[in-house]
Amino acid sequence: MVDVDKVLKSTVKKGKVMIGSKQVKMVISDETAKLIVLAKNCPYSSEIDKLAKKKKILVYNYNSNSIDLGHTCGKTFAVSVFAVMDDGGSNILQLAKKR
């Protein structure tokens, strides 16, 4: 079984991501995002989900809150949403497609 937290941390460390709702909305409209990761308590989740689906961008719903997602990503702050533009060699896109 794949360790989701490990894959997320690797993606943030080695890949190219945008953190925060404003930046995520921007890369969704630019269609440069390949995947959106949402914490379960993201205040803009329904809006971001609709935008992503309209542009046919995958959305991965993280099973914990933004504090846990921030910690998983190796950040010292809460992360409610981030967009993946380049996976940095991790298999996060395959993981998201399986869900």
C-alpha positions as CSV (number, residue, x, y, z in Angstrom):
1,M,0.0,0.0,0.0
2,V,1.2,3.5,-0.8
3,D,2.0,5.9,2.0
4,V,0.0,9.0,1.0
5,D,1.8,11.3,3.4
6,K,5.2,10.3,2.1
7,V,4.1,10.9,-1.5
8,L,2.7,14.3,-0.7
9,K,5.9,15.3,1.2
10,S,8.0,14.2,-1.7
11,T,5.9,16.1,-4.2
12,V,6.1,19.3,-2.2
13,K,9.8,18.9,-1.7
14,K,10.9,17.9,-5.2
15,G,8.1,19.0,-7.5
16,K,6.5,22.4,-8.3
17,V,3.5,23.3,-6.2
18,M,1.4,26.4,-5.4
19,I,0.1,26.7,-1.9
20,G,-3.0,28.8,-0.9
21,S,-6.4,29.3,-2.4
22,K,-5.6,32.5,-4.3
23,Q,-2.6,30.9,-6.1
24,V,-4.5,27.6,-6.6
25,K,-7.4,29.4,-8.3
26,M,-4.9,31.2,-10.5
27,V,-3.2,28.0,-11.7
28,I,-6.5,26.3,-12.3
29,S,-7.7,29.1,-14.6
30,D,-4.3,29.1,-16.3
31,E,-4.7,25.3,-16.7
32,T,-1.1,24.7,-15.5
33,A,-2.2,22.6,-12.5
34,K,-2.3,18.8,-12.9
35,L,-3.7,18.0,-9.5
36,I,-5.4,19.9,-6.6
37,V,-5.0,18.6,-3.0
38,L,-7.7,19.7,-0.6
39,A,-7.7,19.4,3.2
40,K,-11.0,18.3,4.6
41,N,-11.5,21.7,6.3
42,C,-10.6,23.9,3.4
43,P,-13.0,26.9,3.5
44,Y,-13.0,27.2,-0.3
45,S,-13.2,23.5,-1.1
46,S,-16.5,23.6,-3.0
47,E,-15.5,26.6,-5.1
48,I,-12.1,25.1,-5.9
49,D,-13.6,21.7,-6.6
50,K,-16.0,23.2,-9.1
51,L,-13.3,25.3,-10.9
52,A,-11.0,22.2,-11.1
53,K,-13.8,20.0,-12.5
54,K,-14.7,22.6,-15.1
55,K,-11.1,22.5,-16.3
56,K,-10.8,18.7,-16.0
57,I,-8.1,18.9,-13.3
58,L,-7.9,16.0,-10.8
59,V,-8.8,16.8,-7.2
60,Y,-7.5,14.7,-4.3
61,N,-9.3,15.1,-1.0
62,Y,-6.9,14.7,1.9
63,N,-8.4,12.8,4.8
64,S,-7.3,15.2,7.5
65,N,-7.3,18.9,8.4
66,S,-5.1,21.7,7.2
67,I,-2.8,21.6,10.2
68,D,-2.0,17.9,9.4
69,L,-1.6,18.6,5.7
70,G,0.8,21.4,6.5
71,H,2.8,19.1,8.7
72,T,2.8,16.4,6.1
73,C,4.1,18.8,3.5
74,G,6.9,19.8,5.8
75,K,5.6,23.3,6.4
76,T,5.3,25.1,9.7
77,F,1.9,26.5,8.9
78,A,-1.5,25.1,8.0
79,V,-2.1,24.2,4.3
80,S,-5.7,23.9,3.3
81,V,-5.1,23.5,-0.4
82,F,-2.2,23.2,-2.9
83,A,-1.9,22.6,-6.6
84,V,0.7,20.4,-8.2
85,M,2.2,21.6,-11.5
86,D,5.1,19.2,-11.6
87,D,5.1,16.0,-9.5
88,G,8.9,15.9,-9.2
89,G,9.1,12.2,-9.9
90,S,6.6,11.2,-7.3
91,N,3.7,9.0,-8.2
92,I,1.0,11.4,-6.9
93,L,-0.9,11.6,-10.2
94,Q,-1.3,7.8,-10.3
95,L,-2.4,7.8,-6.7
96,A,-5.0,10.5,-7.3
97,K,-6.3,8.6,-10.4
98,K,-6.8,5.5,-8.4
99,R,-9.2,7.2,-5.9
